[in-house]
Structures are given as C-alpha cells and as structure tokens.
C-alpha cells in the first residue's frame, strides 16, 4: 500500500526509532505515512527529517488514550497543529498519567509476586532507545518474559496485561469527548482506532461509534492490519450508517509482529478514504 495512517516507534511502544520506521515504510512502498505514537509527538521531528530526505509525505499523527463506557479506547488525530495549546496541555497531562499508570502496573505486579517490573520495563525501553516517556504494556510484557513469569508476550497479555486484567490501568485517561474536543481545537482529522479490538458486543460497539460521530469524529479505522475480512465488512457497514470517512493502517509496532508497514486489507471501494481530505495521493491498491 502507498498509504499507512497507523504505526508506532520507540517514542511510544514501538521497536524501531522514528527514522527507522519511516525508512522501512519507504522501502515497502509507502509514500504517505502518519506516525501515530501513543500520547506523544516526540518522534515527529526525527520522522519528518527522514521523510523529507526520502521525498515521502509525513502527516502529523497521534493516538490518544481515553475512556468510554468504562473501557480504554484510542482516537487517532491527523494533520493537526502540533503547537496548539489544548493539544500540548492534553499531551502533558497524558505524559504524567502514563507515569502514574506505569507505577500502578508495577505495584500490582509486585503484589502478585513479580517485583522490579518498573525498573525492568524501563531497562527494556532503554535498549530500544529511551524517549523519556513512561514504559507501556509491551515493555512490561517483555519484562515478564525475561523474568520467567510467562513464556511469551501473548501469555503476558492474556494473564496480566490485557483488557480487563490486572495491568489494564485506565483511570488516568480523559473521556473520549474530551480527547476529541482537544483534537478539534488543533484542527485535526479524527479517526476511531481499531473499533473491533475492544471487547464489546455489537450493540455496545455501535453505541461507541454513534457517540464518537456525535462528538465530532470524522472517520472509522475500518482496516487495521490483517484483521479478518468479516470485521472489515462489519465496520464498513457502520461507517456507511453514520456517514463517516474510512481510515486504514498497519498498526505496525515491530518487525514480525501483528502487521508490516503498508500491509493491511483493502478498503471497500465505496467508502471515502480519510487521507484524501488532507493529502492528494493515489488510491492504494489491494495486497
């Protein structure tokens, strides 16, 4: 694909530095990229310098953590003013919240007989290229693997860190409506990230999307990596129902992980791609 609107670097929970993410995307044929690290813009300057050297288009991107219906969800912002006061203030608050969250995750793990999690997760983060941000759940998952508490990262999330588990700490996030309002004030195009990944019933997922649209959201991430085709179809139906644009991306975190840069299922042809609203590029072809 020539477009990828969802990927992560070591500025948050990815395995590659921002420059390496951009270079890898270029090698794989991506020509319009949005680096969407969690709750930070720290990687954008480095990513932009590399993109300019490679004659790629880099769009300002971010994935903001927030809450809705008692669950953590994520909204993606694009093509915004990175110096907008409301956005800068929100990011500063999220930065502090992520450190409080990391400390709480470590405290809970220690209470279950797994001490040293914060220091261990920080050490792993440092190996990748320390950004100064708090360690995220993938860093804690790697710590649990190395400390012998679980056999692999999948087990770490299944037993300790996944949705609804001990490490799923969400009290430090703003409400979804607040996150959307913050992005609106920065002039962003706003998409709801991976709506099918939340552990919701179909009714609750539809309610989430209805509330997202009512709050001023613009698009659904109809395609997230190589998710099952039936999920793409279900989200396409919801995008049509609520008159939302469609977004797509790999959600790349690391080589050999969930998906590769530029790799995701094609959008249904009748949907309006979000990226045409802020960049004029050729429609990507199916893989």
N, C-alpha and C positions, 0 to 999 in steps of 0.2 A: 504494500500500500504506500501511496505517496504522502498520506496524512496520518499523524498519530497525535491524538489530543489527550493522552493519559500515560505518563511514565514518571519514574522516580529515580532520584540519585542519592548519593551519600549525604546530601543536605537534609534528608529525612531518613527514610528506611530502605533506600536502595543500596545496591552493592557496588555501583560504579560512580566515579566522580562526574559532576555535570558535563565537563568537557568530553569525557569518555562516552557518556550516554549520547551526546549529540553526534560524535564521530561514528559510533556504532549505528545510530539511526541513519546517518547519511550512507554508510556502507550498504545498508539494507534497502536503500531506495527511497527513504522518507525525505520529503522536501519541505513539508510544513510540519513543524513539531511544537508541541506545548509541553514544557517541563512542569509537572504538577505535583511538586513535593508537598508533603503534609504540613500545613500551618506555617510555612516559611517561604520567603523569597530569596533565601541566601544563595541558592545555586544559579540564579538567573543571569547575573553578570558574567560569570565564567561560561555558562552555556551560550550566551549571546555572542561572546567574543569568538567562540569556536564556530558557531553557526555562520557568522559573517565571513569568517575565513573560508568556509566551505560553500558559500553562496546559498545557504539554506535560509528559510524563513522561520524565525523563532517567535512564538506568541507568548506573552506573559501568561503564566498559568499558576494555579494554586489549588490544592484540595483541602478545604476547610472542614474540620471536625465540628459536629454539632449534634443536638439531640432532637428527637421527635418521638412522641408516644413512648417515652421511657427507654428508647434504644439509641445507640450511637449510629449516626448516618454521616455521609460525606457529600458536600456540594463542591462542584468544580467551577472556578472562575477563570475567564479568559479575556485577553486583550484589554486589560484594565490599566488605570493609572497607578503604578506601583508606589507612588508617593502620596496617595490620597490619605488624609488624616484618619478617617474612620477605619480604613483597612490597616494602616500601620498600628493603630491602637489595638485593634482586634488581634493582630498577629502578636503583639507584645503580651497581651493577656493570655493568648493560647500558648505562647512560649513558657510563661510562668506555670500555666495549668499543666503543660506536659511534664515539667519537672516535678510538680506535686503528684501527678499521676504515676510517674516512674517510681518515685519514692514509695507510693502506696502499693504498687505492684510488688516491689521488693519486700515491703513489710509483710504483705500477705503470703508471699512465697516463703519467707523466713519462718513465719508462724506454722507453716506446713513442713518444716524441716529442711528447707532449701536456702541456707544463708548465703550472703555475699552476692546476691543477684544484681544489685545496682552497680557495684564495682565491676562485676564480671561482664555485664551488658555494656558498660562504658568502655571496658577494655576492647571488646569486640568492635564497638563503634570506632574506636581509635585505630584499629587495624585497617578499617575501610577508608578512613580519612575523616577525622573528627570535625564536625561542623559547629560544635558548641551548643547544639540542641540536645534535648533530653533523649536518652535511648528509647526506642519504640519496641513494640512487642516482638518483631522479628529478632532484635538483638537479645531480648530476654529468652526467646526460644532457642537461639544458638547457645546461649549460656547454659540452659538446662540440658542441652545435648552434650556439651563438653563436660559438664559436671556429672554426667552419668545418671541424671534423674529421668531422662526419657531417651528413647532410641533414635528419634529423629524429630525434625521440626513439626511434622504433621501431628505426631503424638503430643508435642508440647502444646500446640493449639487445641487439640482435641481434649486434653485433660486439664489444662491450666489456663490457657490464654485466649481461647476462642470466645465467641459471643455467648454471654451468659455464664462464663466460667469465672473462676476466682480472679484472674488477671484482667477481666473486662471492666476496667475502671472508667466510668463515664461522667462522673459528677462535675468535672472541670470544664465541660464544653457548653457553649451558648446554645440557645434554642435555634432551630432551623430558620425561623423567621428573622432572627437577629443576624444570622450569618448571611442570609440573602440580602437583607437591607444594607449590610456593610458592603457587600459586593456591588450592589446597585449604586451606592454613593461613589464608588470608584469607577463607575462606568463599565462594569464587566458584563459580558455574556455569561449566563449562569446555567449549569447543567447539573442534574441529579446523578451522582456517580453510582454505577453498578446496582440499579434498583433490585435486581434479582438476588443479590448476595445477602440481603438482610433476611433474617429468619422470620418472615412474615407470611400470613395467609394471603391468598389472592385478594380478599376483601381489604385487609389492612394495607397491602401494597397499593391498591387502587386509591385508598384514602390518603396515603402518603403523597402520591403523585398529584391528587386533587389539591391537597394543601400546598404542595410545592408550587403548582401552577398559580394558585390563588395568591400566594405570597410574592409572585413576580418572577418565578423561574422561567427560563426560556426553552430548555431542552432536556431530553432524557438521554442518558448514555445507553442507547439501545443495544450497542455491541461493546462488550468488554472482553477482549482477548478471544480465546476459542471456547466461549461458553456454548452450551448446547443450542442447536438451531431453534428448538421449540421455545426457548427462553427469548431469543431474538424476536421470534414471531409474536410472543405474548406482549413484549414491551412495545413492539411496533403498533399493535392494536391500541395500547394505552396512549402512545404518542399521537396517534390519529384522533382518538377520542377527545383528548384535552388540547388539541391544536398546538402541540409542542414540536420544536425542531428536534432533529436526531443528531446525537454525537457518537463517536466511536474512538476507541483506542486500545492499545495493547495492555495497559496497566503493568508495564514492564517494571520489574524490581531487580532482577538478576539474570544473567545468562543461565539457560537451562531450567528456568522457573516456570511460572504459570504461562507466560507467553513471551514471544520475542518482539522487539521493536518493529512496528509496521505490520505485525501479524494479528489479524482478527477477522472474524467473519464479515462478509459484505453487508452493507445496509440494504434493506428492501428499497427498490428503485423509486417507489412513490413517495418516500419520505424526503423532507428538505434537510440537507446537511447543515449543521450549525456553522461549520467553518466557512461556508460561502458568505456568511454575514460579515466576517472580518478579514477574509483573505480571498482573493480570486485565484483559485487553483483548479487544476484539472480534477474531475471526479475520480477517485481511486478505483481501480479495477479489482475484481474478486480474486482471492488467492486460490 
